[in-house]
């Protein structure tokens, strides 16, 4: 993927226009690019931004990137954060600068975005049976000897389909795969039993188009997940890696064995169990895949983060804030702001009102007595304790749960310093 230009830096050359919600209309009128607008370092509240507008806290973002990078290094884990959370090449680059091995994807489109922005190592946490996507991967590998791609396999039929799509290509294609161990009956993907995993590995060995490089899984799908059941599942995963190695299932030309797991709720269990792995015939790439940490949230992951169990290991800070504006105050106990399901993540809980900024004075205060009780497409319904809690025109900052469904609604997100200055813009590709 050699090129004279830098596709991440080139994002600054995009024009600011109608595609990007919340940005100052005068920026388009003056023909500004994203980079030029960032250079103006406008104030979020007085610089012409319109509501609703989603923001990322610059300090919290850097704190979170450092926290997981440090955690992974401390526990001897390679780190391939799941890029589906943010789908932002700028944040991918920052994750790599904080020590990430590569970036995890879920579907071929995500991998194509990664490659367009120069990502050299991709772990696709799904079985890939789409012939067109497999041919694209094979072409990328052939064109770039420095590109590393690994994906799941979890069925004999899947292996057969992959082999059929890749067989007979010139140059010959060979894709690295890990067998996915399912987290139990009723869980999501993955081979359900150890014997199923062995059968999938045997099927891979019968091909010339696939190379078995390890095992992987997702511990958060353990039914009724708790510390004991999650640790037990991860020990099954590592035991299979040990068994496969002793049985000679990994090919002779393999330099390292991949063992991968880890979402954002149980990365402490992954660190515990992966640390127990005995020495194998080749070095082990212990690959963690947590993704939501980059922005964290105000609900779901605030409750679930392993840092709650291990505060001495670090912590994460919510980075998102959605600034909305009160557009109706029909009664002393009811108000409406101008953001709803089209702008807000709501699949894992309603947003929380955090701050109120007075429309007349600019004074900010905690959103005491203000609650979000319902969402329409373009409105959030607020319940208030008194008539003085909010007024028409006030800005109300909302904190939200589940980063993965926040990023996708905003193609360009202002990054805001502690003093309210917008210092950068994060581009997303969903």
N, C-alpha and C positions, 0 to 999 in steps of 0.2 A: 504493500500500500504506500509505496514511496510517492511523495508529492512535494512540490516546492511550497505549497500553501499549508496552513494549519487549519483544518476544518472547524476545530473548536474556537479558535480565535476569530475565524471568519464569521462566526455568528454575530459578532459585533457590527458587521456591515449590513445586517438586515434592516430594512426601513421600518420605522415605527408606524404602524397603520391600524386599520380596523380589525385586524386579526387578533389583536392583543387587548384583552379586557382590562379596564381600569387605568390604562396609561393616559397621560395628558393629551387631549385632542390637539393642542397647539404644536406638539412635537411632530405630528403628521403634517400639519399646515406649514411648518417650517422645513419639512423634508429631512428631519433628523434620522440618523441611524440609531440603533440600540446603543452602540458605543458612544456616540455623540451625546445621547441623552444621559447615559451613565456619567460621562465626564462633567456634565452640568451639576451633578450632585444636588439634585433638588430635594426639598423637604417633602416628605410624604403627604403632609396635611395642608401645606400652603403652596405646593409646587405644581398644582394643576391636575393632580390625579383625581379620577372619578371613582365613585363607589358603585358596587362593591369592588374591593381590590384586595387580593391575597398577597401577603408579604412573608418573607423569611427573615428571621432575626440573624444578622451576620455573626454575632458572638455565639449564639446557640449552635449555629451550623458548624462553626469551627470547633467548638467544644465537643460536639457529637462525633465529628470526623476523627478527632484526636482520641476520644475515649475508646472507640472500638478498635482503631488501629493499634493503640497501646495495649488493649486487652488481648487482641489476637497475638501480638508479639510476645507478651508476657507468658502466654500459655502455649507457645510454640505451634500456633495454628496459622496456616495459610488462610487468606481471606478473599473470597469472591462474592462481595455483597450482591444481593439480588437487585438487578437494575430495573426490574419491572416496577419497583416502588416509585422511582422518580423519573425514569426515562430521560435523564438530563445528561448530555455529554459533558457539560461543565462540571457537574457533580461527580460523574465517573472519573474525570481527570483528577479531581481533588481526592477522591477515594484512592486512586492509584498512587498519588503523591504521598498519601498517608500509609502506604505499604501494602495495598491490596494486590493480590496475585493476579486477579482478573476480575471479570464481571459475570454474574449469573444471569441467564435468560430463561424465559418460560416457553416462548414460541418463536418461530423463524423470523417474523417481522422484527422482533426485538433484536435478534442477532444481526439482522441486516442494518439496523440503525447503529449498533455497536461498531460494525465494520466500517460503515460510512464515516465514523469519527475515530477510526484508527485503533480500536480495541484489539489487542493481540492475543488475548486468552479469554475464551468464552466457555462457560460450563452451562449447558442447556439442561435444566432439570425437568425433562420430559422425554418420553420415548418419541423419537422423530421418525415417522413413517410416511411422510409426505414426499413423494418422489421428486417433485420440483425443488423442494427445499433441500433434500439430500444432494441433488445434483449441484445446487448452488453452493452448499458447504464444500463439496468435493472440488469445485472450481476455485473457491477461495483458498483451500489448502494447497492446490496445485500452483496457484499464482503467487503464493506468499509462503515460503519455507519457514518463516518465523511465526506463522499463525498456529495457535494450539486450540483445538476444539474437542470437547468431551460432552457426550450426552448419555442419558439413561437408556437402558433396555429393560423391559420387565415381562416380556413374553416371548415364547418361541415363535409365534406367528409374526410378532413385530420384527424379530431378527430376520425372518425369512423375507419379509417385505422390504426391509432395508437392503438386504443382500441383492434382491432382485433389481432394485432401483439403481444400485451402484455397480453391478456386475458388468464386465466387458467395456468399461470406460477406458479411454486413452487420454492422459496417462492413467494408470490403474489407481483407483480410489481405495483408501483405507481410513476409516473413521474410528476414533477411540471411543469406547463405551464403558460405562459402569453398570453393573446389575443393580437395579433398585429393589431394595427390600421393603415390602409394604409394612405399614405400622400396625397391622392387625385386621381382623374381620370388621367390616364396616368402615374401615379407614378409606383413604383416597387411593392413589395409584401404587404400583409396586407388586412384585411377586409375593404372594402371601406366605409361603412356607420356605424353609431352607431347601427342601427338595425342589421346589419350583425354581429357586435361584440357581441351583446346580444345573437344572435342565436348560435354563436360559444361557448359562455359561457354556454348556456343551454345544448349544446351537451356534453361539458366536464362534467357537473353536472350529466348527465345520465350514466356516466361510473364509474367504480371503479378503473380504471387503471391510471387515470389522476387526478391531483389536480390543480384547478385554484388558482394561487397565485398572479396574478396582470395583468398589461397591459404594453405594450411596443410599440415602433415604431422608425422610423428613419426620422428625420426632414429634412435632406438634400435632400430628394426626393420630397419635396413639389414643385409642378410645378412653375417655375419662383420664386424660393425662395428669399424672402427678409425679413427684420426684422418683418414686420407686418404679413406676411403670415406664417412665421415660428412660431412666438409667438401664432398665432391663432390656428395652428395645435396642438401645444403642450398643449394649454389650452383645446382643445377637448379631448386630451389624459387624462389629469388630471381630467377633469370633468367626464369622464367615470369611472375613478377609484373611485371618490367620489360616483357616482351613484351606481356602483356595490356594494360598501361597504354598503350604506344605504339599498339596496335591499336584503342584506344578501347573495350575490352570492359567497362570499368567505367562505370556509368551517370552521367549528368551531375549528378544530385542527391547524389552521394556526397561526403562531406566528408573522409574519410580512407580509405586503402587498408590492409587488414589483412594482415600476413604473420606467420604463427604457427608455432612449433615448440617443442621443448624439453621433455625429460623430466629426470630427476635424474642421468643418467649423462653427458650431453654438453652441458650448458648453456654450457660454455665455447666449444664449436664454434658453437653458435647465436649467441653474442655476437660471435665472430670474423666470421662470414659476414654477419650482419645489419648489422654495421658497414660492410660493403663496399657496401651498397645505394646506388645513385646516387639523386640527387634525382628524384622522380617528379612527375606532374602535380598530385598532392595529397599532403599529409603522410602518412607511413606509420606505422601503429601496429604496432610490432615487439613481438609478444606472446609472452612466454615462459610455459610452463605447468608447470614443475617442481612436484611436490607432496610427495615423500617427505621433503624436507628438514626439514619442521616438527618431526618427532621423530627423524629419521635412524634408524640402527640399529647393531647390533653385528656385522654381517656383510656382507651383499650391498652396501649402499650405502657402508659403510665402505671397501670395496675399490674401488668404482666412482666415488665422487664426484669431480668435476672439481677440487675443491680439493686433491686429491692431486697433480695436475699443476701446480697454481698455488697453492702454499701462501701466497704473498704476497698473494693475493686474499682470504684468510679461511679459514674451516674450519667444520665442523659437529661437534656433540657428540651421542652417543646419549642420548636422553631417557627411553626406556623402561626399566623394571626390573620384573620379575615376581617377587614374593616368594612362595616356596613353603615347605612345611614337610616335614621328613623324617618319614614315617609308618611306615617299616619299614627295618630294618637287618639283613637275614637272614644276611649274611656280612661279613667284614672288607673285602671288595672290592666289595660291592654295597649300594646303598641306593635307596630309592624316595621321591620327593616327590609331593605331592598335586596335581599339575597335569599335564595332558596335552594331547592334540590339541584338546580343547574350549576350552582356555585359551591355547594357545601357537601362535604362527606357526611353521610348519615346512616350508612349500613351497619355501623357498630356503635350507634348512639347519637343522640342529638348534640349539637354544639353547646358550649358553655359561654355565657356572657362574662367577659373579663374586665373590660374597661369601658367607660363612657367619656367621650371628649365633647365638651360643651361647644355648640355651634357658634356661640357669640363670643366667648372668652378664650377658647382654646384650652381651657383647664381640663386636665384629665383626672378621673377619680375611679376607684374600684366600682364595678357594676353590681354593687350591693343591692339586693332586692329585685334583680332583673333575671328572668329565667326564660330560656327558649323552650316552648312547650309543643310546637308543631311546625312543620315545613310545608309550604306550597311550592310550586315550581319556581317562583321568583320572589317569594316572601318568607321570612321567618316570623312566626308568631311569638311575641314576647308577653310574658305575664309579669306584672310589676306590683310591688308592695304598696307604692304610693304614687301620687300624681307628680311628685318632684323627681322621681328616679330617672326619667328620660323625657326629653322634649323633641318635637319635630325639628329635624335638621341635625340633631346630635349624631356624632359618629359612635358606633358601638363595635368594639372589637370582640370577635368570637374565637374561641379556641375549639379545635375539632379533634375527633377521634378517627384513627385509621389513615395513615399517610397515603396508602396505595390508592385510595379513592379521592384524595384531595388533589394531588399533583395532576391527575389526568384531566381535570376540569380547567386548568390554567396553562396556556401555552407559553406565557412569558411572565415571570414572577419577580417583582422587585425584591432586592436584598437590602435590608434596612439596618443601619447602625443604631447604636443606643440613643443617639441624639435625634433620631428621626430622619437622618440623611440617607437617601437612596444611593448606594454605592455601586450596585451591579444589578444585572438581570439574569435570571436563570431560565433558559429555554428548555422546553420539554417536547418530546416526540412520541405521541401515543397513536 
